[in-house]
Amino acid sequence: MLHDLQSQAGFVWVYRFDAEGRPHLLPRDKMPALELPDTSFVWLHVDLVHSRTKQWIAACPGIPADALSLFLGQDEHQRLYHDADFVWGITFDQMREVASLADDTGMLHWIVSERVLLTGRRQALQATRLTRDALEAGFRATSPVMLFERVIEYVIEDVAEDVMHLTDDTDSIEDHVIDDRIGNDARRLGLIRRRTVKLHRQLNGLHQLFRRFSETASARTAPETVKSAASRLLHRVDTMLSDVQIVQQRARLLQDEIAARLTAQTNEQLYVLSILTATLMPATLITGLFGVNTKGLPFLDDEMGFVYVVLLSLLAASLVYLLLRRRNMIH
């Protein structure tokens, strides 16, 4: 059995790409090297929790100190920086459990150069795993920028799938509102709005990263492949951001409509209760008076006294009802 040197050093996997973009998984008993032929590049994916990973990366020659500091740091905000030879930053990605996606997100740290793509995470993430599956299925990457673009595309595709499910849920709730079958839809809308707010913040962070990159003066001197990839990713992020905003707006409008309908139902119930209270109030007053244990009460010795009191109560209630109808207080 081969000695797994890569796991001991904190490497999740290492791929080396030839001149035609074909990936070759580096055996686990070999440590990666950054001294490569001019026609190839390498993708190193590491576990940032592993202490030896930090030691190995910190000793890598040529990587800017700012890039290493951000890559190995604890920053949980999306970032993008670059110089003439390197682009580095942090982006969000969905966390991956053993057999499915988790509901939470993690942060993907990355450094891209002409010959190296270095990615790192503290939790298992979805986009990097899907990128590896694509490589195993035959996907070819001719440059680290192209491979990194594929990673971010998977991040955006996960958001697109999430938005699709949220849209379906919103459509279902809208049908219930139209058919006046409101059940627990208010709570469901709350969950949808909470999720869309989170997605909007994450996508807006990506949008700001790529937009600021395209607007900076130093970005004009960046390689054409980097500028083209940033432009394509910015377009896709903007499209998804618009879709999330549409779901957000629909959920907000549906919440307002549900609240209005519930308020109308409550007002209608209060209206009925008020009419009943006003109608029965004289009868209640009469029965209350006849319930007082004092001398001089009418019908006290009359065998038909109870009937007289009942008739008097019904008459008083009827008079109040007719008065309310006459004043158009009853529809």
Legacy VTK file of the C-alpha trace (Angstrom):
# vtk DataFile Version 3.0
C-alpha trace
ASCII
DATASET POLYDATA
POINTS 331 float
0.000 0.000 0.000
1.344 3.416 -0.958
2.384 5.817 1.762
-0.046 8.773 1.627
2.327 11.715 1.882
-0.242 14.188 0.540
-2.773 13.505 3.319
-0.066 13.949 5.913
0.709 17.346 4.413
-2.947 18.406 4.146
-3.469 18.073 0.383
-6.988 17.033 -0.604
-5.885 16.374 -4.184
-3.302 17.511 -6.717
-3.810 17.566 -10.494
-1.190 18.203 -13.113
-2.339 19.292 -16.563
-0.471 18.679 -19.800
-0.269 20.952 -22.825
-3.650 19.749 -24.142
-5.416 20.364 -20.835
-5.751 16.728 -19.820
-5.673 16.273 -16.036
-3.441 13.745 -14.336
-4.044 13.023 -10.659
-0.772 13.016 -8.768
-0.278 9.752 -6.834
-0.789 10.088 -3.104
2.762 8.935 -2.351
4.256 11.917 -4.216
4.449 15.498 -3.040
3.608 18.279 -5.541
6.201 20.608 -6.977
5.700 24.043 -8.453
8.658 23.720 -10.840
6.779 22.649 -13.964
7.463 22.478 -17.702
6.346 25.498 -19.678
3.483 23.548 -21.240
1.740 22.431 -18.033
0.180 23.746 -14.864
-0.971 22.315 -11.543
-4.095 22.499 -9.364
-3.491 22.041 -5.661
-6.527 21.760 -3.385
-5.653 21.851 0.310
-7.242 21.613 3.740
-6.584 24.895 5.536
-7.268 23.318 8.924
-4.176 21.131 8.555
-1.147 22.717 10.207
1.391 21.228 7.759
-0.528 22.737 4.850
0.193 26.208 6.144
3.877 25.370 6.542
4.141 24.031 2.984
2.295 26.963 1.409
4.185 29.553 3.438
7.419 28.110 2.071
6.291 28.328 -1.574
8.548 30.683 -3.536
7.196 33.495 -5.686
3.724 33.865 -4.165
3.118 37.426 -2.876
3.063 37.833 0.873
-0.366 39.508 0.751
-1.768 36.558 -1.163
-0.348 34.072 1.338
-1.661 36.099 4.268
-5.206 36.166 2.877
-5.095 32.537 1.783
-3.995 31.271 5.190
-5.984 33.812 7.223
-9.354 33.593 8.962
-11.156 36.244 6.885
-14.727 35.127 6.114
-15.596 37.962 3.704
-15.402 37.761 -0.073
-12.246 39.351 -1.410
-10.397 39.782 -4.724
-6.911 41.237 -5.205
-4.305 41.014 -7.924
-0.916 42.137 -9.132
0.885 41.685 -12.426
1.309 37.905 -12.010
-1.226 36.690 -9.443
-4.929 36.993 -8.670
-6.123 35.910 -5.227
-9.181 36.149 -3.072
-12.037 34.467 -1.181
-15.459 33.473 -2.527
-18.414 31.642 -1.016
-19.519 28.115 -1.870
-22.104 25.690 -0.558
-20.882 23.237 2.032
-21.110 19.570 1.151
-22.032 16.787 3.553
-21.323 13.096 3.023
-24.232 12.416 0.657
-25.875 15.788 0.016
-25.564 19.546 0.184
-25.693 21.339 3.496
-27.848 24.394 4.087
-24.877 26.523 5.047
-22.037 28.017 3.023
-18.293 27.975 3.448
-15.479 30.090 2.077
-13.146 29.042 -0.727
-9.686 30.602 -0.627
-7.781 30.706 -3.905
-4.674 31.943 -5.682
-4.376 31.925 -9.479
-1.248 32.455 -11.547
-0.156 31.516 -15.046
1.050 28.094 -13.904
-0.757 27.351 -10.619
-4.277 27.206 -9.241
-4.181 26.914 -5.467
-7.491 26.445 -3.635
-8.161 25.823 0.031
-11.116 25.279 2.346
-11.903 24.503 5.966
-15.085 22.532 5.203
-15.950 20.229 2.314
-17.323 22.425 -0.483
-19.491 21.702 -3.494
-17.946 23.575 -6.429
-14.447 22.139 -6.108
-15.884 18.639 -5.823
-18.004 19.122 -8.939
-14.973 20.469 -10.791
-13.012 17.367 -9.875
-15.902 15.171 -11.059
-15.914 17.086 -14.351
-12.189 16.489 -14.759
-12.650 12.789 -14.133
-15.474 12.805 -16.717
-13.231 14.283 -19.418
-13.291 18.063 -18.944
-10.095 19.716 -20.132
-8.625 22.950 -18.843
-5.828 24.612 -20.754
-5.023 27.199 -18.074
-5.490 27.845 -14.361
-7.806 30.751 -15.218
-10.065 28.458 -17.241
-10.140 25.929 -14.419
-10.895 28.601 -11.818
-13.685 29.955 -14.020
-15.187 26.465 -14.057
-15.120 26.396 -10.233
-16.950 29.729 -9.962
-19.446 28.611 -12.616
-20.358 25.666 -10.412
-20.877 28.076 -7.508
-23.256 30.110 -9.684
-25.014 26.969 -10.951
-25.690 25.887 -7.360
-27.259 29.274 -6.723
-29.297 28.927 -9.940
-30.657 25.571 -8.784
-31.471 27.026 -5.389
-33.279 29.952 -7.019
-35.248 27.534 -9.196
-36.511 25.684 -6.104
-37.359 28.976 -4.408
-39.269 30.067 -7.514
-41.266 26.821 -7.509
-42.113 27.306 -3.829
-43.157 30.898 -4.504
-45.391 29.759 -7.393
-47.048 27.191 -5.119
-47.714 29.797 -2.425
-49.064 32.228 -5.009
-51.551 29.575 -6.202
-52.701 29.075 -2.614
-53.187 32.814 -2.150
-55.180 33.123 -5.384
-57.369 30.158 -4.402
-57.750 31.569 -0.881
-56.205 28.449 0.668
-53.740 30.130 2.996
-52.332 27.697 5.537
-48.748 27.874 6.750
-47.729 29.869 3.663
-46.738 32.893 5.741
-44.088 30.830 7.521
-42.908 29.343 4.200
-42.585 32.824 2.741
-40.505 33.836 5.734
-38.088 30.992 5.007
-37.964 31.946 1.319
-37.205 35.580 2.115
-34.506 34.582 4.587
-32.868 32.376 1.958
-33.107 34.965 -0.815
-31.608 37.631 1.439
-28.625 35.373 2.074
-28.214 34.544 -1.630
-28.532 38.208 -2.557
-25.778 39.203 -0.149
-23.465 36.490 -1.447
-24.106 37.247 -5.123
-23.834 40.974 -4.513
-20.445 40.332 -2.933
-19.321 38.455 -6.056
-20.710 41.218 -8.245
-18.735 43.864 -6.379
-15.563 41.792 -6.604
-15.654 41.365 -10.388
-16.991 44.863 -11.049
-14.263 46.520 -9.002
-11.682 44.354 -10.733
-12.934 45.441 -14.170
-13.024 49.114 -13.168
-9.560 49.407 -11.613
-6.810 50.924 -13.686
-4.433 48.054 -12.920
-6.950 45.555 -14.323
-6.308 46.952 -17.807
-2.815 45.471 -17.670
-4.080 42.049 -16.547
-3.842 39.139 -18.993
-6.632 38.948 -21.547
-7.688 35.527 -20.259
-8.206 36.942 -16.780
-10.171 39.953 -18.062
-12.331 37.793 -20.308
-13.081 35.328 -17.515
-13.934 38.151 -15.100
-16.262 39.721 -17.682
-18.099 36.434 -18.307
-18.444 35.684 -14.619
-19.689 39.218 -13.908
-22.394 38.773 -16.554
-23.542 35.455 -15.068
-23.507 36.828 -11.534
-25.585 39.825 -12.624
-28.127 37.504 -14.260
-28.457 35.410 -11.102
-28.609 38.535 -8.966
-31.557 39.739 -11.036
-33.318 36.368 -10.643
-32.841 36.431 -6.873
-34.204 39.987 -6.707
-37.311 38.891 -8.629
-37.965 36.073 -6.144
-37.335 38.497 -3.275
-39.836 40.985 -4.656
-42.479 38.317 -5.298
-42.081 36.923 -1.787
-42.416 40.404 -0.294
-45.573 41.140 -2.308
-47.076 37.778 -1.364
-46.324 38.423 2.293
-48.085 41.787 2.046
-51.094 40.194 0.325
-51.321 37.389 2.879
-51.087 39.935 5.702
-53.838 42.026 4.078
-56.092 38.990 3.677
-55.512 37.854 7.233
-56.248 41.380 8.439
-59.461 41.421 6.401
-60.495 38.061 7.878
-59.784 39.330 11.385
-61.766 42.507 10.756
-64.690 40.482 9.417
-64.673 38.259 12.488
-64.512 41.307 14.747
-67.389 42.847 12.799
-69.592 39.777 13.367
-68.610 39.689 17.016
-69.430 43.387 17.421
-72.890 42.948 15.825
-73.655 40.000 18.090
-72.476 41.924 21.132
-74.575 44.978 20.269
-77.654 42.848 19.489
-77.521 40.803 22.671
-76.528 43.646 24.989
-80.141 44.752 25.829
-81.162 41.147 26.418
-78.162 40.721 28.679
-79.141 43.870 30.574
-82.724 42.627 31.048
-81.647 39.187 32.264
-79.151 40.859 34.570
-81.819 43.082 36.107
-84.188 40.205 36.640
-81.404 38.253 38.263
-81.066 40.751 41.108
-82.467 39.336 44.373
-84.453 42.382 45.514
-88.117 42.971 46.220
-90.349 44.660 43.697
-89.209 42.708 40.644
-92.002 42.421 38.045
-93.447 39.010 37.225
-91.994 37.617 40.438
-95.229 35.886 41.444
-96.576 35.381 37.937
-96.472 31.812 36.574
-95.752 33.225 33.077
-92.966 35.497 34.356
-90.159 33.555 32.725
-91.933 33.626 29.359
-92.456 37.381 29.665
-88.759 37.962 30.377
-87.718 35.812 27.408
-90.106 37.640 25.100
-88.926 41.006 26.427
-85.282 40.015 25.786
-86.069 38.877 22.233
-87.982 42.088 21.583
-85.109 44.242 22.832
-82.624 42.284 20.677
-84.880 42.619 17.636
-85.248 46.356 18.124
-81.457 46.795 18.304
-81.022 44.649 15.191
-83.560 46.697 13.241
-81.913 49.917 14.416
-78.511 48.714 13.187
-80.020 47.698 9.834
-81.729 51.055 9.462
-78.430 52.861 9.993
-76.693 50.553 7.464
-74.358 49.178 10.117
-75.255 45.619 9.074
-74.528 44.593 5.488
LINES 1 332
331 0 1 2 3 4 5 6 7 8 9 10 11 12 13 14 15 16 17 18 19 20 21 22 23 24 25 26 27 28 29 30 31 32 33 34 35 36 37 38 39 40 41 42 43 44 45 46 47 48 49 50 51 52 53 54 55 56 57 58 59 60 61 62 63 64 65 66 67 68 69 70 71 72 73 74 75 76 77 78 79 80 81 82 83 84 85 86 87 88 89 90 91 92 93 94 95 96 97 98 99 100 101 102 103 104 105 106 107 108 109 110 111 112 113 114 115 116 117 118 119 120 121 122 123 124 125 126 127 128 129 130 131 132 133 134 135 136 137 138 139 140 141 142 143 144 145 146 147 148 149 150 151 152 153 154 155 156 157 158 159 160 161 162 163 164 165 166 167 168 169 170 171 172 173 174 175 176 177 178 179 180 181 182 183 184 185 186 187 188 189 190 191 192 193 194 195 196 197 198 199 200 201 202 203 204 205 206 207 208 209 210 211 212 213 214 215 216 217 218 219 220 221 222 223 224 225 226 227 228 229 230 231 232 233 234 235 236 237 238 239 240 241 242 243 244 245 246 247 248 249 250 251 252 253 254 255 256 257 258 259 260 261 262 263 264 265 266 267 268 269 270 271 272 273 274 275 276 277 278 279 280 281 282 283 284 285 286 287 288 289 290 291 292 293 294 295 296 297 298 299 300 301 302 303 304 305 306 307 308 309 310 311 312 313 314 315 316 317 318 319 320 321 322 323 324 325 326 327 328 329 330
